């Protein structure tokens, strides 16, 4: 049951369906009626069910769906599929055979060797590995043949705990962290310069924090990588970054050596497209800030201690100390309270929020906390989106948890990337 390079095989399944991932599922519209005499039905992506004679007591209409998946395996919604075989929870009199093909051709494996397993669930959440005596993996034809007496959700993958943590190529691939709901102190310390030239642009200095109420949500543990973004480009959904070179590295975007580095030179529009393709979206400024700060104010994601301005001792990629961006898993000692990497430095990050001064720096006059603030309804006269976190060229005051930058949605640069979020409970 062991195969080489099979992990990335699942990637191809996502590429086939990626363009449709803004919807809940892809399916064979017509389905197929099969009765007590048995029959065969091939649905989306070649997933096929073979029903023996007398397995059905009456004629049933079968439909096979390809659905986006929760991240119960090491690869989450961006890269894997769940196949739903309807009618859900139906029980056969005699076990039927479900065939799930996969294709690993022209796909670089994440691991040298991995056990690819089939899983089953009735509720799409509590997946359990199908017993070994109920399936066969055909390595020559790249398919699983599963004997099943029930219909439900089927998934090919493997649990997170089987990933070799020391393998750098497996990190940063769509792993997300749950940020719990609750209140947090949103904004900049009182007296922080806002950048306004005069009162017509907004308040000249921050008026202090506002307590806001946030629902739970998931955020990418790492910045979106070159490899992730290329999967979206291969699916013909995302477009190539403006430049394939970084400041220091030629062919940065396509060179496998930098596959786990943050994608750069992407506009807000391109970042937004990727997140939608992945079944996610860009974070609001408030979501980004809570993920970086925690429930209460801290100057930097790691605390209030200033970083050291030398490459040997620095815990963060800033001030051009490392001459370019670094691997998205770098600087573990500088993670946020929720264990999220590079919320300061490395690549600056787009948010979904329109830039405005007063909505962030002014003290709210409302007696009750704002709930899930999203910022201004539109970009006003400026029409710029917010950028957070600073980058590898930013100075100390530009990598704080309240430092802000802005740019037009079509802007892209050698130090600008992004990460995505999705709502909690999805």
C-alpha positions in Angstrom: 0.0 0.0 0.0 3.0 2.3 -0.1 3.7 4.6 -3.0 6.3 7.1 -4.0 5.4 10.8 -4.5 1.7 10.2 -4.2 1.0 13.1 -1.8 1.1 15.7 -4.6 -1.1 13.5 -6.7 -4.0 15.1 -4.9 -2.9 18.4 -6.2 -4.0 17.5 -9.7 -7.5 16.8 -8.4 -7.6 20.4 -7.2 -6.3 21.7 -10.4 -9.2 20.1 -12.3 -11.7 21.8 -10.0 -10.0 24.9 -8.9 -11.8 27.3 -11.3 -15.1 26.3 -9.7 -14.1 26.5 -6.1 -16.1 29.7 -5.4 -19.1 27.4 -5.5 -19.8 24.7 -3.0 -19.2 21.8 -5.3 -18.7 20.4 -8.9 -21.0 17.6 -10.0 -22.3 15.5 -12.9 -25.6 17.3 -13.4 -27.6 14.5 -14.9 -26.5 11.8 -12.5 -27.7 8.2 -13.3 -30.5 5.9 -12.4 -29.5 2.4 -11.3 -31.9 -0.3 -10.2 -31.8 -3.8 -8.7 -30.1 -5.2 -11.8 -27.0 -3.2 -10.9 -24.9 -1.0 -13.1 -22.0 1.5 -13.4 -21.9 5.3 -13.1 -18.8 7.5 -13.8 -19.1 10.9 -12.3 -16.9 14.0 -11.9 -13.1 13.5 -12.2 -13.6 9.9 -13.3 -14.8 8.8 -9.8 -16.9 5.7 -10.6 -19.4 3.6 -8.6 -20.0 0.0 -9.6 -23.2 -1.5 -8.1 -23.6 -5.3 -8.2 -26.9 -7.1 -8.9 -29.3 -7.2 -5.9 -27.4 -4.5 -4.1 -30.4 -2.2 -4.5 -34.0 -2.9 -3.6 -35.3 -0.2 -5.9 -34.1 2.3 -8.6 -31.9 5.0 -7.2 -30.5 8.2 -8.8 -26.8 8.5 -8.0 -24.8 11.7 -8.3 -21.1 12.2 -7.6 -19.8 15.6 -6.3 -16.3 17.0 -5.9 -16.3 19.3 -2.9 -13.8 21.6 -1.2 -12.4 20.0 2.0 -11.7 21.0 5.6 -8.0 20.7 6.6 -8.1 17.4 8.4 -5.2 16.2 6.3 -1.9 18.0 6.0 -3.2 19.6 2.8 -6.3 21.7 3.2 -9.0 23.2 1.0 -6.7 24.6 -1.6 -5.2 21.3 -2.5 -7.5 18.4 -1.9 -11.0 17.2 -2.7 -13.8 15.4 -0.9 -16.0 13.3 -3.2 -19.6 13.0 -2.1 -21.6 10.1 -3.5 -25.4 10.8 -3.1 -27.9 9.8 -1.9 -26.1 10.4 1.4 -26.0 7.6 4.1 -27.7 5.1 1.7 -27.0 1.5 2.6 -26.5 -1.2 0.0 -27.7 -4.7 0.5 -24.4 -5.9 -1.0 -21.2 -3.8 -0.9 -20.6 -1.6 -4.0 -17.2 -0.6 -5.4 -16.1 3.0 -5.6 -13.1 3.9 -7.8 -11.3 7.1 -7.1 -8.5 7.8 -9.6 -5.6 10.2 -9.0 -2.9 11.5 -11.3 0.7 12.3 -10.2 2.1 12.8 -13.7 4.3 16.0 -14.0 3.8 16.9 -10.3 6.7 17.2 -8.0 6.2 15.2 -4.8 6.3 16.9 -1.4 7.7 13.7 0.3 9.9 11.0 -1.0 7.5 8.3 0.2 4.0 8.5 1.8 1.1 6.2 2.6 -1.9 7.5 0.7 -5.1 6.4 2.4 -8.8 6.6 1.7 -11.2 8.1 4.3 -14.9 8.0 4.8 -17.4 10.2 6.7 -21.2 10.6 6.9 -21.1 14.2 8.1 -18.1 15.6 6.1 -16.2 16.3 9.3 -15.5 13.1 11.3 -13.5 11.3 8.7 -12.2 7.8 9.6 -9.6 5.8 7.7 -11.2 3.0 5.7 -10.0 -0.5 6.9 -7.3 -2.0 4.8 -9.4 -5.0 3.9 -12.0 -2.8 2.3 -9.9 -1.1 -0.3 -7.1 -1.8 -2.8 -4.6 0.7 -4.2 -3.8 0.1 -7.9 -0.3 1.7 -8.2 0.0 1.0 -11.9 -3.3 2.7 -12.8 -3.2 5.2 -10.0 -6.6 4.5 -8.4 -8.2 3.3 -5.2 -10.9 0.6 -5.4 -13.1 0.9 -2.3 -15.6 -1.7 -1.2 -18.4 0.2 0.6 -21.9 -0.7 1.9 -22.7 3.0 2.6 -22.7 6.2 0.6 -21.3 9.4 2.0 -18.1 11.4 1.8 -14.9 9.9 0.5 -11.5 11.5 0.6 -8.0 10.5 -0.4 -5.1 11.9 1.6 -3.4 11.3 4.9 -3.4 12.7 8.4 -1.3 15.7 9.5 0.7 13.7 12.0 2.2 11.7 9.1 3.9 14.7 7.7 7.7 14.8 8.3 8.0 18.1 10.2 11.7 18.4 9.3 10.9 18.4 5.6 10.9 22.1 4.7 9.0 21.4 1.5 5.9 20.2 3.4 5.5 23.4 5.4 3.4 26.5 4.5 1.0 24.5 2.4 -2.4 25.9 3.3 -2.0 25.2 7.0 -4.4 27.5 9.0 -4.7 28.6 12.6 -8.0 29.2 14.4 -8.2 32.6 16.0 -10.8 32.4 18.8 -13.6 34.9 19.0 -13.8 37.6 21.7 -12.8 41.1 22.3 -9.4 42.7 21.6 -7.7 46.1 21.8 -7.7 47.3 18.2 -5.7 50.3 17.0 -2.6 52.3 17.7 -1.3 53.7 21.0 -2.5 57.2 21.9 -0.4 59.9 20.3 0.8 57.7 17.3 1.3 59.9 14.3 -1.3 59.1 11.6 0.4 60.5 8.6 -2.3 63.1 8.1 -0.9 66.5 6.8 -3.8 68.5 8.2 -7.3 67.9 9.8 -8.9 67.6 6.4 -7.2 64.3 5.9 -8.1 63.0 9.4 -6.9 63.1 13.0 -3.2 64.0 13.3 -2.5 61.6 16.2 -4.1 58.4 17.3 -6.6 58.7 20.1 -6.0 55.3 21.6 -7.3 51.7 21.3 -10.9 50.7 20.7 -12.2 47.4 22.1 -13.9 45.4 19.4 -15.7 42.1 19.3 -14.4 39.5 16.8 -16.0 36.2 15.7 -13.6 33.3 15.4 -11.9 32.8 12.1 -9.0 30.9 10.5 -5.9 32.5 9.1 -3.0 31.1 7.1 -0.1 30.1 9.5 2.3 31.2 6.8 2.4 33.7 4.0 1.2 32.3 0.6 4.2 30.7 -1.1 5.4 30.6 -4.7 4.4 26.9 -4.9 0.8 27.6 -3.7 0.4 30.5 -6.1 1.7 28.5 -9.0 -0.9 25.8 -8.4 -3.5 28.5 -8.9 -1.7 29.8 -12.0 -1.5 26.2 -13.4 -5.3 26.0 -12.9 -5.6 29.0 -15.2 -7.2 31.0 -12.5 -4.3 33.2 -11.2 -2.0 35.2 -13.5 1.8 35.3 -13.3 3.3 37.8 -10.9 4.5 41.1 -12.5 8.1 39.9 -12.1 9.5 36.4 -11.7 12.6 37.7 -10.0 13.1 38.9 -6.4 15.5 41.6 -5.3 18.3 39.1 -5.0 17.3 35.9 -6.7 16.8 35.5 -10.5 13.9 33.3 -11.6 12.7 33.4 -8.0 9.1 32.5 -8.8 9.8 29.4 -10.8 13.1 28.1 -9.2 12.2 25.1 -7.0 14.8 26.4 -4.4 12.3 29.2 -3.5 9.0 27.2 -3.8 8.4 27.7 0.0 9.3 31.4 -0.1 6.5 34.1 -0.2 5.0 34.9 -3.5 5.9 38.5 -4.4 5.0 41.1 -7.1 1.3 40.4 -6.8 -1.4 43.1 -6.8 -4.3 43.2 -4.4 -6.5 42.0 -7.3 -4.2 38.9 -7.8 -4.1 38.2 -4.1 -7.9 38.4 -3.9 -8.3 36.1 -6.8 -6.0 33.5 -5.2 -7.8 33.6 -1.9 -11.2 33.1 -3.6 -9.8 30.2 -5.7 -8.7 28.6 -2.4 -12.1 29.0 -0.9 -10.9 31.8 1.4 -10.5 35.6 1.3 -8.1 38.3 2.2 -8.2 39.3 6.0 -9.8 42.5 7.1 -7.4 44.8 8.9 -8.9 43.9 12.3 -8.5 40.2 11.6 -4.9 40.7 10.5 -4.2 42.8 13.6 -5.7 40.4 16.1 -3.8 37.4 14.6 -0.6 39.5 15.0 -1.3 40.9 18.4 -3.5 38.6 20.4 -6.3 39.9 22.7 -4.3 42.8 24.1 -1.8 45.3 22.8 1.8 44.3 22.1 4.2 46.3 20.1 5.5 43.4 18.0 4.0 40.0 17.4 6.5 38.4 19.8 6.1 41.1 22.5 7.5 44.5 23.3 11.3 43.8 23.0 12.8 45.7 20.1 14.6 43.5 17.5 18.3 43.6 17.2 19.6 45.4 14.1 22.1 42.7 13.0 21.7 39.6 11.0 23.4 37.3 13.5 21.0 38.1 16.4 17.8 39.4 14.7 14.6 37.4 15.3 12.8 39.0 12.3 13.6 39.7 8.7 13.7 43.5 8.5 16.0 46.4 7.7 17.5 44.5 4.7 19.5 42.4 7.1 19.0 39.3 5.0 19.0 41.1 1.6 15.7 39.6 0.5 12.7 37.6 1.7 13.3 34.2 3.5 11.4 30.9 3.8 7.9 31.3 5.2 8.8 29.1 8.1 11.7 31.2 9.2 12.0 33.1 12.5 10.1 30.8 14.8 11.0 32.9 17.8 9.1 35.8 16.4 5.7 34.1 15.9 2.5 35.8 17.1 0.6 34.7 20.3 -1.3 32.3 18.1 1.9 30.8 16.5 1.6 32.6 13.2 4.8 33.3 11.3 6.2 36.5 9.8 3.4 38.9 10.8 6.3 41.3 11.0 8.9 41.7 8.2 9.6 39.3 5.4 6.8 40.1 2.9 4.4 43.0 3.6 0.8 41.7 3.3 -2.3 42.9 1.6 -5.6 43.2 3.6 -9.2 43.4 2.4 -9.7 46.8 4.0 -9.8 50.2 2.3 -7.4 52.8 3.7 -8.8 55.5 5.9 -7.3 57.5 8.8 -10.2 58.2 11.1 -11.8 54.8 11.1 -8.6 53.3 12.6 -7.1 56.1 14.7 -10.2 57.8 16.2 -11.7 56.8 19.5 -15.2 55.4 19.0 -18.1 57.3 20.4 -20.3 54.2 20.5 -21.0 52.7 23.9 -20.8 49.1 22.7 -17.9 47.4 20.9 -18.0 47.2 17.2 -18.5 43.7 15.9 -16.2 42.3 13.2 -15.2 45.8 11.9 -14.4 45.8 8.2 -13.3 49.4 7.8 -14.7 51.9 5.3 -17.4 50.7 2.9 -15.3 52.0 0.0 -12.0 53.6 -0.8 -13.3 57.2 -0.8 -11.3 59.6 -2.9 -8.0 57.8 -2.3 -9.0 54.3 -3.4 -6.2 52.5 -1.8 -6.1 49.2 0.1 -4.3 48.6 3.4 -1.0 46.8 3.7 0.2 45.4 7.0 3.2 43.9 8.7 6.1 45.6 7.0 8.7 43.7 5.0 12.4 42.7 4.8 13.3 46.3 3.9 11.2 47.9 6.6 12.6 49.8 9.6 11.8 49.1 13.2 8.8 51.4 13.4 7.3 49.9 10.3 7.0 46.3 11.6 4.9 47.0 14.7 1.4 45.5 15.1 -0.1 48.9 14.3 2.1 50.1 11.4 0.1 50.7 8.3 0.9 51.2 4.6 -1.4 51.6 1.6 -1.4 51.2 -2.2 -3.7 51.1 -5.2 -5.2 47.6 -5.8 -3.2 47.2 -9.0 0.1 48.0 -7.3 2.8 45.3 -6.9 6.3 45.3 -5.6 9.3 43.2 -4.7 8.4 43.1 -1.0 4.7 42.6 -1.1 2.7 39.4 -0.6 -0.3 38.2 1.3 -2.1 35.5 3.4 -5.7 34.4 3.5 -8.5 33.8 6.0 -11.8 31.9 6.2 -14.6 32.0 8.6 -14.6 29.8 11.7 -16.8 26.7 11.7 -16.3 26.1 8.0 
